[in-house]
Amino acid sequence: MFDVGFWELALIGLVALIVIGPERLPKVARTVGLWLGRGRRFVANVKADIDKEIKAEELKEILDKQIRQANPAHEILEETRQDLNQIKRDAENSIHAASESLDADTPKTKP
């Protein structure tokens, strides 16, 4: 992240030793270390949350894509089912009409 080498860290340590003093330097270093640790954990948690959201969004897109690809097949199946039902109704109507026609053409006998 930052391009800090050994000499830069040594210079920061020397300035801190002069400004803060040798008595309080260990306590300040410990406090800075704690804050750096908290900051790193916070950044790691944020990265993990972002990764989870990205993965969830990718899964949602994959699911939507699969639904769109499966939808035409479902539509074709439904259209075929409707066509077959229409053919069935037409056949039943034709049989019913033929049956009525035969009933009308046969002479009725009286007992």
Biopython code that builds the backbone (N, CA, C, O; Angstrom):
import numpy as np
from Bio.PDB.StructureBuilder import StructureBuilder

atoms = [
    (1, "MET", "N", (0.832, -1.173, 0.000)),
    (1, "MET", "CA", (0.000, 0.000, 0.000)),
    (1, "MET", "C", (0.884, 1.246, 0.000)),
    (1, "MET", "O", (0.886, 2.006, -0.968)),
    (2, "PHE", "N", (1.624, 1.453, 1.068)),
    (2, "PHE", "CA", (2.574, 2.556, 1.105)),
    (2, "PHE", "C", (3.945, 1.991, 0.787)),
    (2, "PHE", "O", (4.267, 0.863, 1.162)),
    (3, "ASP", "N", (4.743, 2.776, 0.098)),
    (3, "ASP", "CA", (6.086, 2.333, -0.222)),
    (3, "ASP", "C", (7.031, 2.890, 0.830)),
    (3, "ASP", "O", (7.692, 3.909, 0.627)),
    (4, "VAL", "N", (7.076, 2.188, 1.969)),
    (4, "VAL", "CA", (7.904, 2.626, 3.084)),
    (4, "VAL", "C", (9.006, 1.593, 3.267)),
    (4, "VAL", "O", (8.736, 0.418, 3.514)),
    (5, "GLY", "N", (10.237, 2.040, 3.143)),
    (5, "GLY", "CA", (11.371, 1.141, 3.292)),
    (5, "GLY", "C", (11.943, 1.178, 4.699)),
    (5, "GLY", "O", (11.392, 1.800, 5.608)),
    (6, "PHE", "N", (13.066, 0.489, 4.845)),
    (6, "PHE", "CA", (13.708, 0.400, 6.156)),
    (6, "PHE", "C", (14.169, 1.761, 6.639)),
    (6, "PHE", "O", (13.967, 2.092, 7.807)),
    (7, "TRP", "N", (14.777, 2.555, 5.784)),
    (7, "TRP", "CA", (15.327, 3.841, 6.199)),
    (7, "TRP", "C", (14.226, 4.818, 6.586)),
    (7, "TRP", "O", (14.404, 5.630, 7.494)),
    (8, "GLU", "N", (13.106, 4.744, 5.909)),
    (8, "GLU", "CA", (11.991, 5.617, 6.300)),
    (8, "GLU", "C", (11.476, 5.244, 7.686)),
    (8, "GLU", "O", (11.184, 6.118, 8.502)),
    (9, "LEU", "N", (11.364, 3.936, 7.949)),
    (9, "LEU", "CA", (10.911, 3.494, 9.276)),
    (9, "LEU", "C", (11.921, 3.881, 10.353)),
    (9, "LEU", "O", (11.531, 4.283, 11.449)),
    (10, "ALA", "N", (13.214, 3.764, 10.051)),
    (10, "ALA", "CA", (14.246, 4.146, 11.020)),
    (10, "ALA", "C", (14.165, 5.642, 11.320)),
    (10, "ALA", "O", (14.315, 6.044, 12.474)),
    (11, "LEU", "N", (13.933, 6.464, 10.308)),
    (11, "LEU", "CA", (13.811, 7.903, 10.512)),
    (11, "LEU", "C", (12.577, 8.235, 11.353)),
    (11, "LEU", "O", (12.645, 9.082, 12.244)),
    (12, "ILE", "N", (11.450, 7.574, 11.076)),
    (12, "ILE", "CA", (10.228, 7.787, 11.866)),
    (12, "ILE", "C", (10.468, 7.376, 13.316)),
    (12, "ILE", "O", (10.040, 8.076, 14.233)),
    (13, "GLY", "N", (11.151, 6.243, 13.534)),
    (13, "GLY", "CA", (11.464, 5.792, 14.895)),
    (13, "GLY", "C", (12.365, 6.761, 15.628)),
    (13, "GLY", "O", (12.156, 7.012, 16.815)),
    (14, "LEU", "N", (13.358, 7.310, 14.958)),
    (14, "LEU", "CA", (14.265, 8.262, 15.576)),
    (14, "LEU", "C", (13.542, 9.553, 15.960)),
    (14, "LEU", "O", (13.745, 10.079, 17.054)),
    (15, "VAL", "N", (12.703, 10.059, 15.062)),
    (15, "VAL", "CA", (11.924, 11.264, 15.365)),
    (15, "VAL", "C", (10.975, 11.005, 16.525)),
    (15, "VAL", "O", (10.815, 11.854, 17.402)),
    (16, "ALA", "N", (10.340, 9.825, 16.532)),
    (16, "ALA", "CA", (9.427, 9.490, 17.624)),
    (16, "ALA", "C", (10.181, 9.407, 18.938)),
    (16, "ALA", "O", (9.685, 9.861, 19.969)),
    (17, "LEU", "N", (11.368, 8.834, 18.912)),
    (17, "LEU", "CA", (12.170, 8.733, 20.139)),
    (17, "LEU", "C", (12.536, 10.108, 20.668)),
    (17, "LEU", "O", (12.523, 10.332, 21.879)),
    (18, "ILE", "N", (12.859, 11.025, 19.776)),
    (18, "ILE", "CA", (13.241, 12.371, 20.197)),
    (18, "ILE", "C", (12.020, 13.148, 20.693)),
    (18, "ILE", "O", (12.086, 13.805, 21.731)),
    (19, "VAL", "N", (10.905, 13.076, 19.959)),
    (19, "VAL", "CA", (9.721, 13.868, 20.303)),
    (19, "VAL", "C", (9.012, 13.301, 21.519)),
    (19, "VAL", "O", (8.667, 14.047, 22.435)),
    (20, "ILE", "N", (8.790, 11.996, 21.542)),
    (20, "ILE", "CA", (7.999, 11.389, 22.623)),
    (20, "ILE", "C", (8.857, 11.113, 23.851)),
    (20, "ILE", "O", (8.416, 11.311, 24.984)),
    (21, "GLY", "N", (10.035, 10.673, 23.630)),
    (21, "GLY", "CA", (10.924, 10.357, 24.753)),
    (21, "GLY", "C", (10.968, 8.862, 24.991)),
    (21, "GLY", "O", (10.038, 8.142, 24.628)),
    (22, "PRO", "N", (12.043, 8.396, 25.599)),
    (22, "PRO", "CA", (12.209, 6.953, 25.802)),
    (22, "PRO", "C", (11.245, 6.359, 26.827)),
    (22, "PRO", "O", (11.004, 5.152, 26.808)),
    (23, "GLU", "N", (10.691, 7.174, 27.717)),
    (23, "GLU", "CA", (9.787, 6.632, 28.748)),
    (23, "GLU", "C", (8.417, 6.265, 28.167)),
    (23, "GLU", "O", (7.845, 5.229, 28.504)),
    (24, "ARG", "N", (7.909, 7.123, 27.299)),
    (24, "ARG", "CA", (6.553, 6.905, 26.777)),
    (24, "ARG", "C", (6.535, 6.201, 25.419)),
    (24, "ARG", "O", (5.462, 5.844, 24.932)),
    (25, "LEU", "N", (7.684, 5.995, 24.808)),
    (25, "LEU", "CA", (7.731, 5.394, 23.469)),
    (25, "LEU", "C", (7.145, 3.981, 23.424)),
    (25, "LEU", "O", (6.395, 3.690, 22.492)),
    (26, "PRO", "N", (7.442, 3.080, 24.379)),
    (26, "PRO", "CA", (6.837, 1.739, 24.313)),
    (26, "PRO", "C", (5.305, 1.767, 24.391)),
    (26, "PRO", "O", (4.633, 1.014, 23.686)),
    (27, "LYS", "N", (4.751, 2.642, 25.257)),
    (27, "LYS", "CA", (3.296, 2.734, 25.381)),
    (27, "LYS", "C", (2.677, 3.267, 24.086)),
    (27, "LYS", "O", (1.639, 2.771, 23.647)),
    (28, "VAL", "N", (3.303, 4.267, 23.478)),
    (28, "VAL", "CA", (2.806, 4.830, 22.221)),
    (28, "VAL", "C", (2.898, 3.787, 21.106)),
    (28, "VAL", "O", (1.984, 3.654, 20.292)),
    (29, "ALA", "N", (4.010, 3.050, 21.077)),
    (29, "ALA", "CA", (4.179, 2.016, 20.043)),
    (29, "ALA", "C", (3.110, 0.932, 20.198)),
    (29, "ALA", "O", (2.557, 0.455, 19.206)),
    (30, "ARG", "N", (2.822, 0.548, 21.435)),
    (30, "ARG", "CA", (1.783, -0.461, 21.686)),
    (30, "ARG", "C", (0.418, 0.047, 21.229)),
    (30, "ARG", "O", (-0.340, -0.684, 20.593)),
    (31, "THR", "N", (0.109, 1.302, 21.555)),
    (31, "THR", "CA", (-1.165, 1.893, 21.151)),
    (31, "THR", "C", (-1.277, 1.984, 19.627)),
    (31, "THR", "O", (-2.320, 1.671, 19.054)),
    (32, "VAL", "N", (-0.206, 2.409, 18.986)),
    (32, "VAL", "CA", (-0.214, 2.485, 17.519)),
    (32, "VAL", "C", (-0.395, 1.096, 16.922)),
    (32, "VAL", "O", (-1.122, 0.930, 15.942)),
    (33, "GLY", "N", (0.258, 0.105, 17.503)),
    (33, "GLY", "CA", (0.101, -1.273, 17.025)),
    (33, "GLY", "C", (-1.328, -1.768, 17.162)),
    (33, "GLY", "O", (-1.845, -2.441, 16.270)),
    (34, "LEU", "N", (-1.973, -1.433, 18.289)),
    (34, "LEU", "CA", (-3.376, -1.820, 18.484)),
    (34, "LEU", "C", (-4.280, -1.169, 17.442)),
    (34, "LEU", "O", (-5.159, -1.817, 16.875)),
    (35, "TRP", "N", (-4.051, 0.120, 17.198)),
    (35, "TRP", "CA", (-4.874, 0.817, 16.204)),
    (35, "TRP", "C", (-4.640, 0.284, 14.800)),
    (35, "TRP", "O", (-5.579, 0.170, 14.013)),
    (36, "LEU", "N", (-3.396, -0.041, 14.483)),
    (36, "LEU", "CA", (-3.110, -0.622, 13.163)),
    (36, "LEU", "C", (-3.789, -1.985, 13.003)),
    (36, "LEU", "O", (-4.318, -2.304, 11.938)),
    (37, "GLY", "N", (-3.767, -2.783, 14.073)),
    (37, "GLY", "CA", (-4.438, -4.085, 14.036)),
    (37, "GLY", "C", (-5.937, -3.943, 13.833)),
    (37, "GLY", "O", (-6.543, -4.673, 13.049)),
    (38, "ARG", "N", (-6.528, -2.992, 14.551)),
    (38, "ARG", "CA", (-7.969, -2.751, 14.384)),
    (38, "ARG", "C", (-8.289, -2.283, 12.961)),
    (38, "ARG", "O", (-9.272, -2.705, 12.353)),
    (39, "GLY", "N", (-7.436, -1.406, 12.457)),
    (39, "GLY", "CA", (-7.639, -0.918, 11.087)),
    (39, "GLY", "C", (-7.536, -2.048, 10.068)),
    (39, "GLY", "O", (-8.343, -2.125, 9.142)),
    (40, "ARG", "N", (-6.553, -2.918, 10.234)),
    (40, "ARG", "CA", (-6.402, -4.048, 9.306)),
    (40, "ARG", "C", (-7.594, -4.999, 9.393)),
    (40, "ARG", "O", (-8.085, -5.472, 8.369)),
    (41, "ARG", "N", (-8.059, -5.282, 10.610)),
    (41, "ARG", "CA", (-9.234, -6.152, 10.764)),
    (41, "ARG", "C", (-10.470, -5.523, 10.118)),
    (41, "ARG", "O", (-11.266, -6.208, 9.476)),
    (42, "PHE", "N", (-10.615, -4.203, 10.302)),
    (42, "PHE", "CA", (-11.746, -3.508, 9.698)),
    (42, "PHE", "C", (-11.690, -3.603, 8.175)),
    (42, "PHE", "O", (-12.696, -3.891, 7.526)),
    (43, "VAL", "N", (-10.503, -3.357, 7.609)),
    (43, "VAL", "CA", (-10.347, -3.444, 6.154)),
    (43, "VAL", "C", (-10.604, -4.870, 5.674)),
    (43, "VAL", "O", (-11.235, -5.066, 4.635)),
    (44, "ALA", "N", (-10.120, -5.873, 6.420)),
    (44, "ALA", "CA", (-10.349, -7.269, 6.036)),
    (44, "ALA", "C", (-11.840, -7.604, 6.069)),
    (44, "ALA", "O", (-12.336, -8.301, 5.183)),
    (45, "ASN", "N", (-12.557, -7.114, 7.083)),
    (45, "ASN", "CA", (-14.000, -7.356, 7.156)),
    (45, "ASN", "C", (-14.745, -6.688, 6.007)),
    (45, "ASN", "O", (-15.665, -7.268, 5.429)),
    (46, "VAL", "N", (-14.341, -5.469, 5.683)),
    (46, "VAL", "CA", (-14.985, -4.770, 4.571)),
    (46, "VAL", "C", (-14.736, -5.516, 3.260)),
    (46, "VAL", "O", (-15.651, -5.679, 2.453)),
    (47, "LYS", "N", (-13.504, -5.968, 3.050)),
    (47, "LYS", "CA", (-13.189, -6.740, 1.844)),
    (47, "LYS", "C", (-14.018, -8.023, 1.779)),
    (47, "LYS", "O", (-14.538, -8.380, 0.722)),
    (48, "ALA", "N", (-14.137, -8.713, 2.915)),
    (48, "ALA", "CA", (-14.919, -9.951, 2.949)),
    (48, "ALA", "C", (-16.390, -9.669, 2.625)),
    (48, "ALA", "O", (-17.015, -10.427, 1.883)),
    (49, "ASP", "N", (-16.942, -8.591, 3.173)),
    (49, "ASP", "CA", (-18.334, -8.231, 2.888)),
    (49, "ASP", "C", (-18.532, -7.899, 1.407)),
    (49, "ASP", "O", (-19.519, -8.306, 0.794)),
    (50, "ILE", "N", (-17.586, -7.162, 0.852)),
    (50, "ILE", "CA", (-17.684, -6.816, -0.571)),
    (50, "ILE", "C", (-17.602, -8.071, -1.426)),
    (50, "ILE", "O", (-18.352, -8.214, -2.392)),
    (51, "ASP", "N", (-16.695, -8.982, -1.079)),
    (51, "ASP", "CA", (-16.578, -10.234, -1.833)),
    (51, "ASP", "C", (-17.874, -11.043, -1.754)),
    (51, "ASP", "O", (-18.308, -11.621, -2.750)),
    (52, "LYS", "N", (-18.486, -11.085, -0.578)),
    (52, "LYS", "CA", (-19.753, -11.806, -0.429)),
    (52, "LYS", "C", (-20.839, -11.188, -1.306)),
    (52, "LYS", "O", (-21.594, -11.904, -1.964)),
    (53, "GLU", "N", (-20.915, -9.864, -1.315)),
    (53, "GLU", "CA", (-21.919, -9.181, -2.126)),
    (53, "GLU", "C", (-21.684, -9.437, -3.616)),
    (53, "GLU", "O", (-22.632, -9.660, -4.369)),
    (54, "ILE", "N", (-20.421, -9.404, -4.033)),
    (54, "ILE", "CA", (-20.107, -9.651, -5.439)),
    (54, "ILE", "C", (-20.485, -11.073, -5.820)),
    (54, "ILE", "O", (-21.065, -11.293, -6.882)),
    (55, "LYS", "N", (-20.166, -12.034, -4.973)),
    (55, "LYS", "CA", (-20.518, -13.429, -5.255)),
    (55, "LYS", "C", (-22.028, -13.605, -5.295)),
    (55, "LYS", "O", (-22.547, -14.315, -6.157)),
    (56, "ALA", "N", (-22.734, -12.967, -4.372)),
    (56, "ALA", "CA", (-24.196, -13.066, -4.369)),
    (56, "ALA", "C", (-24.778, -12.460, -5.640)),
    (56, "ALA", "O", (-25.720, -13.010, -6.212)),
    (57, "GLU", "N", (-24.233, -11.341, -6.085)),
    (57, "GLU", "CA", (-24.711, -10.706, -7.316)),
    (57, "GLU", "C", (-24.422, -11.586, -8.531)),
    (57, "GLU", "O", (-25.253, -11.698, -9.432)),
    (58, "GLU", "N", (-23.243, -12.210, -8.553)),
    (58, "GLU", "CA", (-22.905, -13.113, -9.664)),
    (58, "GLU", "C", (-23.860, -14.306, -9.696)),
    (58, "GLU", "O", (-24.314, -14.717, -10.764)),
    (59, "LEU", "N", (-24.163, -14.859, -8.518)),
    (59, "LEU", "CA", (-25.095, -15.987, -8.464)),
    (59, "LEU", "C", (-26.485, -15.574, -8.923)),
    (59, "LEU", "O", (-27.170, -16.339, -9.602)),
    (60, "LYS", "N", (-26.903, -14.373, -8.556)),
    (60, "LYS", "CA", (-28.205, -13.875, -8.982)),
    (60, "LYS", "C", (-28.248, -13.720, -10.499)),
    (60, "LYS", "O", (-29.247, -14.066, -11.131)),
    (61, "GLU", "N", (-27.166, -13.199, -11.088)),
    (61, "GLU", "CA", (-27.108, -13.048, -12.545)),
    (61, "GLU", "C", (-27.140, -14.402, -13.240)),
    (61, "GLU", "O", (-27.813, -14.559, -14.259)),
    (62, "ILE", "N", (-26.418, -15.387, -12.697)),
    (62, "ILE", "CA", (-26.425, -16.733, -13.280)),
    (62, "ILE", "C", (-27.824, -17.326, -13.209)),
    (62, "ILE", "O", (-28.290, -17.934, -14.173)),
    (63, "LEU", "N", (-28.492, -17.159, -12.087)),
    (63, "LEU", "CA", (-29.855, -17.680, -11.931)),
    (63, "LEU", "C", (-30.812, -17.012, -12.908)),
    (63, "LEU", "O", (-31.626, -17.689, -13.536)),
    (64, "ASP", "N", (-30.724, -15.691, -13.044)),
    (64, "ASP", "CA", (-31.571, -14.980, -14.006)),
    (64, "ASP", "C", (-31.303, -15.449, -15.432)),
    (64, "ASP", "O", (-32.233, -15.603, -16.224)),
    (65, "LYS", "N", (-30.051, -15.674, -15.753)),
    (65, "LYS", "CA", (-29.675, -16.136, -17.093)),
    (65, "LYS", "C", (-30.262, -17.523, -17.361)),
    (65, "LYS", "O", (-30.770, -17.784, -18.451)),
    (66, "GLN", "N", (-30.192, -18.401, -16.375)),
    (66, "GLN", "CA", (-30.760, -19.738, -16.540)),
    (66, "GLN", "C", (-32.272, -19.677, -16.678)),
    (66, "GLN", "O", (-32.852, -20.435, -17.455)),
    (67, "ILE", "N", (-32.911, -18.798, -15.943)),
    (67, "ILE", "CA", (-34.365, -18.665, -16.045)),
    (67, "ILE", "C", (-34.749, -18.164, -17.436)),
    (67, "ILE", "O", (-35.712, -18.648, -18.031)),
    (68, "ARG", "N", (-33.988, -17.190, -17.954)),
    (68, "ARG", "CA", (-34.275, -16.677, -19.299)),
    (68, "ARG", "C", (-34.057, -17.753, -20.352)),
    (68, "ARG", "O", (-34.805, -17.818, -21.327)),
    (69, "GLN", "N", (-33.050, -18.594, -20.174)),
    (69, "GLN", "CA", (-32.786, -19.646, -21.147)),
    (69, "GLN", "C", (-33.833, -20.746, -21.061)),
    (69, "GLN", "O", (-34.172, -21.346, -22.081)),
    (70, "ALA", "N", (-34.346, -21.023, -19.887)),
    (70, "ALA", "CA", (-35.352, -22.070, -19.716)),
    (70, "ALA", "C", (-36.737, -21.581, -20.110)),
    (70, "ALA", "O", (-37.597, -22.397, -20.442)),
    (71, "ASN", "N", (-36.976, -20.295, -20.083)),
    (71, "ASN", "CA", (-38.288, -19.736, -20.363)),
    (71, "ASN", "C", (-38.787, -20.044, -21.772)),
    (71, "ASN", "O", (-39.956, -20.407, -21.900)),
    (72, "PRO", "N", (-37.995, -19.930, -22.841)),
    (72, "PRO", "CA", (-38.498, -20.269, -24.170)),
    (72, "PRO", "C", (-38.948, -21.727, -24.266)),
    (72, "PRO", "O", (-39.957, -22.017, -24.908)),
    (73, "ALA", "N", (-38.221, -22.636, -23.643)),
    (73, "ALA", "CA", (-38.620, -24.035, -23.663)),
    (73, "ALA", "C", (-39.959, -24.206, -22.955)),
    (73, "ALA", "O", (-40.806, -24.981, -23.399)),
    (74, "HIS", "N", (-40.145, -23.498, -21.878)),
    (74, "HIS", "CA", (-41.413, -23.573, -21.142)),
    (74, "HIS", "C", (-42.554, -23.009, -21.994)),
    (74, "HIS", "O", (-43.656, -23.557, -22.003)),
    (75, "GLU", "N", (-42.288, -21.920, -22.703)),
    (75, "GLU", "CA", (-43.318, -21.329, -23.559)),
    (75, "GLU", "C", (-43.696, -22.285, -24.693)),
    (75, "GLU", "O", (-44.878, -22.439, -25.004)),
    (76, "ILE", "N", (-42.711, -22.921, -25.304)),
    (76, "ILE", "CA", (-42.983, -23.877, -26.380)),
    (76, "ILE", "C", (-43.805, -25.035, -25.850)),
    (76, "ILE", "O", (-44.753, -25.473, -26.501)),
    (77, "LEU", "N", (-43.455, -25.534, -24.681)),
    (77, "LEU", "CA", (-44.204, -26.629, -24.072)),
    (77, "LEU", "C", (-45.646, -26.217, -23.792)),
    (77, "LEU", "O", (-46.568, -26.994, -24.041)),
    (78, "GLU", "N", (-45.849, -25.027, -23.287)),
    (78, "GLU", "CA", (-47.200, -24.546, -22.990)),
    (78, "GLU", "C", (-48.015, -24.361, -24.268)),
    (78, "GLU", "O", (-49.195, -24.713, -24.308)),
    (79, "GLU", "N", (-47.391, -23.811, -25.312)),
    (79, "GLU", "CA", (-48.099, -23.653, -26.597)),
    (79, "GLU", "C", (-48.493, -25.004, -27.169)),
    (79, "GLU", "O", (-49.600, -25.162, -27.684)),
    (80, "THR", "N", (-47.599, -25.974, -27.081)),
    (80, "THR", "CA", (-47.903, -27.323, -27.577)),
    (80, "THR", "C", (-49.053, -27.928, -26.797)),
    (80, "THR", "O", (-49.930, -28.566, -27.380)),
    (81, "ARG", "N", (-49.061, -27.738, -25.480)),
    (81, "ARG", "CA", (-50.138, -28.269, -24.644)),
    (81, "ARG", "C", (-51.478, -27.633, -25.044)),
    (81, "ARG", "O", (-52.492, -28.324, -25.133)),
    (82, "GLN", "N", (-51.476, -26.326, -25.283)),
    (82, "GLN", "CA", (-52.710, -25.645, -25.683)),
    (82, "GLN", "C", (-53.187, -26.133, -27.055)),
    (82, "GLN", "O", (-54.383, -26.334, -27.265)),
    (83, "ASP", "N", (-52.252, -26.322, -27.980)),
    (83, "ASP", "CA", (-52.628, -26.828, -29.314)),
    (83, "ASP", "C", (-53.225, -28.227, -29.219)),
    (83, "ASP", "O", (-54.224, -28.518, -29.877)),
    (84, "LEU", "N", (-52.631, -29.089, -28.415)),
    (84, "LEU", "CA", (-53.160, -30.445, -28.256)),
    (84, "LEU", "C", (-54.543, -30.429, -27.606)),
    (84, "LEU", "O", (-55.415, -31.209, -27.987)),
    (85, "ASN", "N", (-54.744, -29.557, -26.638)),
    (85, "ASN", "CA", (-56.073, -29.442, -26.018)),
    (85, "ASN", "C", (-57.106, -28.955, -27.031)),
    (85, "ASN", "O", (-58.247, -29.416, -27.027)),
    (86, "GLN", "N", (-56.709, -28.025, -27.897)),
    (86, "GLN", "CA", (-57.626, -27.544, -28.940)),
    (86, "GLN", "C", (-57.968, -28.656, -29.918)),
    (86, "GLN", "O", (-59.125, -28.802, -30.314)),
    (87, "ILE", "N", (-56.973, -29.441, -30.311)),
    (87, "ILE", "CA", (-57.228, -30.577, -31.218)),
    (87, "ILE", "C", (-58.161, -31.575, -30.554)),
    (87, "ILE", "O", (-59.044, -32.124, -31.213)),
    (88, "LYS", "N", (-57.981, -31.819, -29.261)),
    (88, "LYS", "CA", (-58.845, -32.739, -28.527)),
    (88, "LYS", "C", (-60.286, -32.229, -28.512)),
    (88, "LYS", "O", (-61.221, -32.998, -28.736)),
    (89, "ARG", "N", (-60.467, -30.924, -28.247)),
    (89, "ARG", "CA", (-61.821, -30.368, -28.232)),
    (89, "ARG", "C", (-62.454, -30.446, -29.618)),
    (89, "ARG", "O", (-63.634, -30.774, -29.744)),
    (90, "ASP", "N", (-61.673, -30.144, -30.662)),
    (90, "ASP", "CA", (-62.213, -30.231, -32.024)),
    (90, "ASP", "C", (-62.630, -31.657, -32.355)),
    (90, "ASP", "O", (-63.680, -31.880, -32.959)),
    (91, "ALA", "N", (-61.799, -32.625, -31.954)),
    (91, "ALA", "CA", (-62.130, -34.028, -32.222)),
    (91, "ALA", "C", (-63.387, -34.436, -31.458)),
    (91, "ALA", "O", (-64.243, -35.130, -32.007)),
    (92, "GLU", "N", (-63.508, -34.019, -30.205)),
    (92, "GLU", "CA", (-64.697, -34.349, -29.425)),
    (92, "GLU", "C", (-65.939, -33.709, -30.039)),
    (92, "GLU", "O", (-66.997, -34.337, -30.091)),
    (93, "ASN", "N", (-65.821, -32.466, -30.503)),
    (93, "ASN", "CA", (-66.959, -31.800, -31.141)),
    (93, "ASN", "C", (-67.349, -32.518, -32.437)),
    (93, "ASN", "O", (-68.535, -32.678, -32.725)),
    (94, "SER", "N", (-66.354, -32.948, -33.216)),
    (94, "SER", "CA", (-66.640, -33.661, -34.462)),
    (94, "SER", "C", (-67.327, -34.988, -34.181)),
    (94, "SER", "O", (-68.282, -35.355, -34.866)),
    (95, "ILE", "N", (-66.843, -35.705, -33.176)),
    (95, "ILE", "CA", (-67.464, -36.987, -32.809)),
    (95, "ILE", "C", (-68.879, -36.759, -32.314)),
    (95, "ILE", "O", (-69.788, -37.513, -32.661)),
    (96, "HIS", "N", (-69.071, -35.735, -31.513)),
    (96, "HIS", "CA", (-70.410, -35.428, -31.003)),
    (96, "HIS", "C", (-71.356, -35.044, -32.142)),
    (96, "HIS", "O", (-72.512, -35.469, -32.170)),
    (97, "ALA", "N", (-70.854, -34.237, -33.079)),
    (97, "ALA", "CA", (-71.689, -33.840, -34.220)),
    (97, "ALA", "C", (-72.015, -35.046, -35.091)),
    (97, "ALA", "O", (-73.146, -35.184, -35.558)),
    (98, "ALA", "N", (-71.041, -35.920, -35.313)),
    (98, "ALA", "CA", (-71.282, -37.120, -36.120)),
    (98, "ALA", "C", (-72.279, -38.027, -35.413)),
    (98, "ALA", "O", (-73.140, -38.617, -36.065)),
    (99, "SER", "N", (-72.181, -38.149, -34.111)),
    (99, "SER", "CA", (-73.106, -38.984, -33.348)),
    (99, "SER", "C", (-74.525, -38.434, -33.446)),
    (99, "SER", "O", (-75.476, -39.199, -33.614)),
    (100, "GLU", "N", (-74.674, -37.127, -33.343)),
    (100, "GLU", "CA", (-76.005, -36.518, -33.465)),
    (100, "GLU", "C", (-76.547, -36.690, -34.879)),
    (100, "GLU", "O", (-77.745, -36.893, -35.074)),
    (101, "SER", "N", (-75.651, -36.606, -35.863)),
    (101, "SER", "CA", (-76.071, -36.786, -37.258)),
    (101, "SER", "C", (-76.570, -38.208, -37.483)),
    (101, "SER", "O", (-77.583, -38.413, -38.152)),
    (102, "LEU", "N", (-75.875, -39.175, -36.934)),
    (102, "LEU", "CA", (-76.301, -40.570, -37.068)),
    (102, "LEU", "C", (-77.609, -40.811, -36.352)),
    (102, "LEU", "O", (-78.475, -41.529, -36.850)),
    (103, "ASP", "N", (-77.753, -40.218, -35.194)),
    (103, "ASP", "CA", (-79.005, -40.372, -34.439)),
    (103, "ASP", "C", (-80.179, -39.762, -35.234)),
    (103, "ASP", "O", (-81.286, -40.300, -35.208)),
    (104, "ALA", "N", (-79.946, -38.683, -35.911)),
    (104, "ALA", "CA", (-81.002, -38.017, -36.671)),
    (104, "ALA", "C", (-81.342, -38.796, -37.925)),
    (104, "ALA", "O", (-82.501, -38.787, -38.340)),
    (105, "ASP", "N", (-80.373, -39.481, -38.558)),
    (105, "ASP", "CA", (-80.596, -40.229, -39.786)),
    (105, "ASP", "C", (-81.243, -41.589, -39.554)),
    (105, "ASP", "O", (-81.909, -42.093, -40.459)),
    (106, "THR", "N", (-81.086, -42.179, -38.436)),
    (106, "THR", "CA", (-81.681, -43.502, -38.198)),
    (106, "THR", "C", (-83.164, -43.343, -37.914)),
    (106, "THR", "O", (-83.577, -42.485, -37.134)),
    (107, "PRO", "N", (-83.966, -44.199, -38.571)),
    (107, "PRO", "CA", (-85.420, -44.119, -38.313)),
    (107, "PRO", "C", (-85.741, -44.646, -36.912)),
    (107, "PRO", "O", (-85.148, -45.605, -36.418)),
    (108, "LYS", "N", (-86.656, -44.004, -36.340)),
    (108, "LYS", "CA", (-87.052, -44.414, -35.008)),
    (108, "LYS", "C", (-88.241, -45.368, -35.134)),
    (108, "LYS", "O", (-89.235, -45.064, -35.793)),
    (109, "THR", "N", (-88.120, -46.476, -34.516)),
    (109, "THR", "CA", (-89.179, -47.489, -34.554)),
    (109, "THR", "C", (-90.011, -47.390, -33.292)),
    (109, "THR", "O", (-89.535, -47.089, -32.197)),
    (110, "LYS", "N", (-91.324, -47.673, -33.526)),
    (110, "LYS", "CA", (-92.203, -47.627, -32.371)),
    (110, "LYS", "C", (-92.438, -49.045, -31.916)),
    (110, "LYS", "O", (-92.676, -49.905, -32.764)),
    (111, "PRO", "N", (-92.389, -49.331, -30.706)),
    (111, "PRO", "CA", (-92.635, -50.683, -30.220)),
    (111, "PRO", "C", (-94.070, -51.039, -30.091)),
    (111, "PRO", "O", (-94.395, -52.157, -29.690)),
]
sb = StructureBuilder()
sb.init_structure("model")
sb.init_model(0)
sb.init_chain("A")
sb.init_seg("    ")
for serial, (resi, resn, name, xyz) in enumerate(atoms, 1):
    if name == "N":
        sb.init_residue(resn, " ", resi, " ")
    sb.init_atom(name, np.array(xyz, "f"), 0.0, 1.0, " ", f" {name:<3s}", serial, name[0])
structure = sb.get_structure()
